[in-house]
Amino acid sequence: MTTGGRSDSFDDDELIKAEFDSMVEGLSLDESAPTTYLDELDKFEDLNRFTPPIIPKRGIREQIRGAIFSFKKWKNNKQNFNPDDGSAI
């Protein structure tokens, strides 16, 4: 659609350019800061990194007792509370 010899795409281009200029206008190109945005992102990642819980060590006898207890609990499940195949120990 043309109005007065101009197309709507020209108006859209001007609008996009104006919006871009308004966004860039607020940016500071001052590089004298000791850290950059990327440095701040790296610091944020280091602070919020997942640390797995420390699982206490168990002896071989305790492991075997736990396995036997779990097997008996699964085998004697008459009410069928957890209808799993018993793989979750």
C-alpha positions, 0 to 999 in steps of 0.5 A: 500500500502506498500513500503519497508515493511512500510505502508502509515498509518505509514507515516500518523501517523508520519505526524500527530504526527509532526503537533501536536508536532509543535502546542504544541511546541508554547504553554506556560504552565506557570501558573503564569499569573493572568488570564487564557484564560477562565477568558478572555472569561468570561470578553469578554462575560460580555462586549458584553452582549446584553442589551435590550432597555428601553421601555418608560412606557405609561399610559392606555389611551395612550395604548388604543389610540394607539390600536384604531389608529392601528386598524383604520389604518389596517381597512382603508388600501385600497391600501393594502400596508401591506397584513398582517392579522393586527396582527402587531400593 
